[in-house]
Structures are given as C-alpha cells and as structure tokens.
Amino acid sequence: MSKKIFTSKEIDALAANPYVKSVSPKGITYTDEFKELFIAQTLEGKFPVEIFRGCGFDVEVLGERRMSLVKIVGHELTEKMG
C-alpha cells in the first residue's frame, strides 16, 4: 500500500472521476471499465502516466507508486489472458 494519505479535497476529486469505484484516505479502487481500458492501452504501448492523465486523473495526487502498482497488476492479468 502506498504511504501517501489522500486529503479530503483529493478524495472528493478522485470520487468525482467516473473510473473510480471507491476511494478512502489510504486507497483507491478503480472500476472494471478502467482496468480493461488500462490493459488495452498498455498493450497499445501507452505509459501508465499517459493513461491516467487521459482518464482525467491528477497524476501528482495519485503518485508514481500507485500508477506503477496498477501497471504491475495489469501486466499480470494480460499474461494470464495469454
């Protein structure tokens, strides 16, 4: 888990994003739609930061570690899918 704690203002902004299923001070859960989009765009060669920005996320709020973790999970899923 990331050590960055979201402020109430950041939580409100993240919760307003249609790709966020839920958010708390310590974590964020993305929608299945975002996960599928992330995997598809990763396979097209896009970098995580590009994908997050393109989906309306403030990458400074998320932080590099959170974006990297999503990339790792997405990579594992694509390997399982074959």
C-alpha positions as CSV (number, residue, x, y, z in Angstrom):
1,M,0.0,0.0,0.0
2,S,1.2,3.5,-0.7
3,K,2.2,5.6,2.2
4,K,0.6,8.8,0.8
5,I,-2.7,9.6,2.5
6,F,-5.3,11.4,0.4
7,T,-6.7,14.6,1.8
8,S,-10.5,15.2,1.9
9,K,-10.1,17.5,-1.1
10,E,-8.2,14.8,-3.1
11,I,-10.8,12.2,-2.1
12,D,-13.6,14.4,-3.4
13,A,-11.8,15.0,-6.7
14,L,-11.0,11.3,-7.1
15,A,-14.5,10.2,-6.2
16,A,-15.8,12.5,-8.9
17,N,-13.9,10.6,-11.6
18,P,-16.1,8.0,-13.4
19,Y,-13.3,5.5,-13.4
20,V,-13.1,5.4,-9.5
21,K,-15.3,2.8,-7.8
22,S,-14.3,3.9,-4.3
23,V,-11.7,5.9,-2.5
24,S,-10.5,6.3,1.1
25,P,-7.7,8.2,2.7
26,K,-5.4,5.2,2.2
27,G,-6.5,3.7,-1.1
28,I,-8.4,3.8,-4.3
29,T,-10.4,1.1,-6.2
30,Y,-10.8,1.5,-9.9
31,T,-13.8,0.4,-12.0
32,D,-13.7,-2.7,-14.1
33,E,-14.0,-0.4,-17.1
34,F,-10.9,1.5,-16.2
35,K,-9.0,-1.8,-15.6
36,E,-9.9,-3.1,-19.0
37,L,-9.1,0.3,-20.6
38,F,-5.7,0.4,-18.8
39,I,-4.8,-3.1,-20.0
40,A,-5.9,-2.4,-23.6
41,Q,-4.0,0.9,-23.8
42,T,-0.9,-0.7,-22.1
43,L,-0.9,-3.3,-24.9
44,E,-1.0,-0.5,-27.4
45,G,2.2,0.8,-25.9
46,K,1.0,3.7,-23.8
47,F,2.7,4.5,-20.5
48,P,0.7,4.5,-17.2
49,V,1.0,8.2,-16.7
50,E,-0.5,8.8,-20.2
51,I,-3.4,6.5,-19.5
52,F,-4.1,8.1,-16.1
53,R,-4.0,11.6,-17.5
54,G,-6.1,10.6,-20.4
55,C,-8.8,9.3,-18.0
56,G,-8.9,12.6,-16.0
57,F,-6.7,11.7,-13.1
58,D,-4.3,14.1,-11.4
59,V,-1.1,12.1,-11.6
60,E,0.5,14.2,-8.9
61,V,-2.3,13.2,-6.5
62,L,-2.0,9.5,-7.3
63,G,1.7,9.4,-7.2
64,E,4.1,7.3,-9.2
65,R,3.9,4.3,-6.9
66,R,0.1,3.8,-7.2
67,M,0.4,4.1,-11.0
68,S,3.2,1.5,-11.1
69,L,1.2,-0.9,-9.0
70,V,-1.7,-0.7,-11.4
71,K,0.8,-1.4,-14.2
72,I,2.1,-4.5,-12.5
73,V,-1.4,-5.8,-11.9
74,G,-2.4,-5.1,-15.5
75,H,0.7,-6.8,-16.7
76,E,0.0,-9.9,-14.6
77,L,-3.6,-10.0,-16.0
78,T,-2.5,-9.8,-19.6
79,E,-0.1,-12.6,-19.1
80,K,-2.9,-14.8,-17.6
81,M,-5.2,-13.9,-20.6
82,G,-2.5,-15.1,-22.9
